[in-house]
Amino acid sequence: MQRLKVLLLGAAVGLGTGLPAAASSSIWYNSEGGKVRLVTSGKPDEAGRLHGVLDIALKPGWKTYWRDPGDAGVPPQLDISASTNITDATFSFPPPQRHGDGYGKWAGYDHPVSLPVTFTLSAPNQPAVIDADIFLGICETICIPVQTRLTVDPGSDPDNAEDTALVKAALATLPTPAGPDFGIKILPGDHETLIVEASFPGDPEAVDFFVAGERDYMFGAPARSEKDGKLVFTVPILDRPSTTPTDGGLYYTLTSADGAVDGLLPFP
C-alpha cells in the first residue's frame, strides 16, 4: 500500500480553473482518467441549503474512492473557503463497492458517479457563488490525483431542468437510514477489533459492510463469518486515537442486492 501512496503523491497533478458555465453548473475539467464538474439545483431550500453534486465521469477501467479510501488512497475533498455566501459543503456518498488493486482492498466506484454535496448559505436570500478547490484520486493501474478549481453561479440559470434532474437522481442513489430489519448490531470485540452482526433482506452473499475511519481511526477490510445463523463482519482496527471520542460516531454503509442503508456506529 505504501507503494501506491508514493505513486499517487508522485503523479503529476492536473490543476485548472473553470469559469461558470451558462447553467447552474461548472464547466467540465478533463483529466487522464475522466472528467469532473460541479452541478447545483440552482435554488436553495427553505433551510438555506443548496443541493448539488460532484459529477465524476470516469473512463472505462478507472475507479475513484468512497469517503474512506483505505490507508493509501485519497477521498474526495472540496474546499469552499473562497466562495461567496457559502459557509459549508458536505459530501454524501452512494453505496460503494469493494475493490482490490494488488496492494490491498478499498471501497470506491468503478463507474461514473455523482456525489451529492450540500452547500450551506449564510444568507439564503442573497446571491451565492461557489468557488471550490476540488481534490480526488482516480485509479487505473496507478492512482492519479485530480486537482482543479470549479466555479458555479447557481443563480445564473436557477431553473435549469437538466441540472435539477441530475441532482435529484444523485440524491435518490443514497442509502436509506438503517433500521432493525436492515442494519447492524455491535457485538463484543476488543481494542483491536470491531465486530458487527448484519440484518438484511435477500441473498447473504450479496451483502457487504463498509465503515469509514475518521477521528484517527483506521480500519482494515472486514472478514465475513456466520455465528448462530447470523452474518457477522469482523473488522481489524489498524489505528485508533489515544482517547476514545465521546461525541458523534463512525459512518457505515451496509449493502445488499435489495439496496443499501447507512448510519452511525459508536466509537469502538
N, C-alpha and C positions, 0 to 999 in steps of 0.2 A: 504493500500500500504506500510505503514511503516513496517508491519509485514513481508511482502515479502522481503523487503530490509534487515531486520535482518536475515531472513533465508538464503538469498543469501550470505551476508557477513560472516555469521557464519558457512557456509558449509565448508567441507574440500576441499582445493584447490589441484587439481591434478597438479603436477609440474614434467616436464620431459624434456629431450633434445633428439634431433634426429640428427644423422649424415646424410649427404646427401645420398639419395638412388642412385641406378645405373640408373638414369634418370634425367631429368630436373625438378625433384620434390623431396620433402622431404619424409621421412617415415611417416606413419600414427601414430598419437598419440591417444590412446584409453582412453575414459572416460566412466563414468556410462551411459550417455545418448547417446553416439555416438562416433565418431572419427573425427579428423581433420588432414589436411595436407596442405602444400603449393605446388602448381604446377605452372610452368612457361612455356612460349613458347620457351624458350631456347636461343633465339637471340633477341637483342634489335633492335628497328626500327631505321629509319634514324634520328629521333629526340633524340635518346639516351634513349628511354623508353623501358622497358621490361615489357611485359604483363603477368599477372599470375592470379591465383585465390586462395582464401582460401576455400578449399573444405571441407564442413561440412556434414558428413554422419550421420544424426540423426536417432536414433532408433524410431520405431513406437510409437506414443503418446508423443514424445518430441518436443519441439519448441526452436527456438532461435530468437534473436531480430534484427530488422531493425536498421537503423542509429540513429533513435530516439526511445529509449526503454521505454518511459514513465517516471514517476517520481520515479520508484523503480527498474528499470532494468539496464542491462549492455550492452552497444553497443559493437560490435566487435572492438578490439583495436590491433594495430600492431606497435611495436617499433623496428625500424631497425638500431638503433644507433650503434650497434656492428658489422654491416655489412661492407664489403669491397667494395668500389667503388659504393655505393648506397647512394644517398643523400636524397631521399624522397620516400614515399609509400602512395598511396591514394586509398581508397576503392571506388568502385561504387556498387550500390545496385539494384538488381532486384525488381520488384513491390512486395510490402509486402501484407499481409492480416491482417484483424482486428481480434484480439483475446481477450478473457476475461478470467480471472483467479480467479474470486470471489472477487478480491480486486480492480479491475479496468480494463480498456481496454487499449491495447497496440498493436503496429504494429510489425509483425515479420513473421516467416516462420514455418510451421508445417510439412515440408518435407525436404529431403536432398537438400541443396542449395550450389551453388558455387558463392562466392562473388568475382567479378573481383577486382584485385589490379594492379595499375600501379606503377612500380618501376622506378625511375629516376636515371640514371647512371651519375656520374660526368665526367667520361672519357669513352665514348661509345665503343672505340676500345680496351679497357683494360679489363682483366678478372674481374669478379664481383662474390662475394659470398654473398648470403642473409643469415644473421644470425638474426632471428626475434623472439622477445618475443611476444607471442600471448595471448590475454585475451578476453574471451567472456563468456556470460551466456547462459546455456541451461536449459530448464524447463520441468518438468512433473507436479507433484502436487506442488513441490517447485522448486526453481531455484538453480543451482549449477554452480559456476564459474569454467571455464576450463582455466588453465594457463600452458603454455609449451613454450619451445624454439624449433623452427624448423629451420633447416639449409638446404639450397639449393645451389648447384653449377650449375648454368644454363648451363655453358659450358661443363659439363661432358657428356651430351648427347643432344647437341643442335638441333638435327634433329629428336627427338623422336616424331613420328606422333601421338601417343595416347595422350601425354601431350598437343601438339599443338591443337588437335581437341577438347579437353576438354576446353581449354582456349577460343577458337573460339566459342564454343557452349555457354559458360557462357556470353560472350560479346553480343551474339545475344539475350539474355533474357532481356537486359537492356531497360528501357523506351526510347522512341524516344523524341526529343525535342518538346515541346508544340508549338501549333500554334493557329490561330484564330478559327478553327473548332474543335479543341481538345485541351483544356487548360482551364485556369481560368481567370476571371476578378475580381479585387478587388472592393468591394462595400464599401460605407461609414460605418465605425464602430465606436468604441470608444476606450478608453485607455485599456479596459479590454476585448475587443472582436475583433477578426479577422473575416471578412465576405467576402466570395468569391462566385461568380457565375460561374458555370461549363458549358462548351460547350463540347460535346462528341458525339460519334456515338453509336447507339444501345440502349439497354434497360436501362432506368434510374435507375432501381432497382439494377443493377449490378455495379453502379458507386460508387467509394469511393475516399476520398481526404485525403492525408497524408501530414503533414507539420512537418519539423524537427526543434525542438527547439535547437538553438545554440546562442552563444554570450549572454548568460544569459537569453534567452527566454525559457519559458516552456509553453506548450500548453496542454489543455485537449482534450478529444475525441470530434470530430465535431458532431453537430446536423444537420440533414437534414431537409429541408423545400422547399416549392415551392413559387416562387414570380413571378407573371405575366407569368406563364407557364415555368419559368426557375428553374433549380435545384440550390439551394443555400446551402452552408455549413457555419454554424456559429461555430467558434472555440473559446473556452474560453482561454484567455491569463492568465495563472496561475501565471506567474512571468515574469519580464522583467528588462532590465538594467536601471539604473538611468538616463542614457543618450542614446537616440536612435542612433544607429550606422549610419553613413552616407556612408559607403563603403560596397559593396557586397550585400547580401540578404539572404533569408532563402530558403533552398531546399524544393521543394514539389514534390509529385507524385500524379497524377490523374489516377485512374484505371477504366477500363470498361471491358465489355465482349469481346470487339474487340481490346484489347491491353492497353497500358499504355504510358503516356507521363510524362516528368518532366521539371522543370525549376526553376527559382529563383523568389521569391517574395520580393518586397521592404519591409524593416523592418517596422512593424506597429507602 
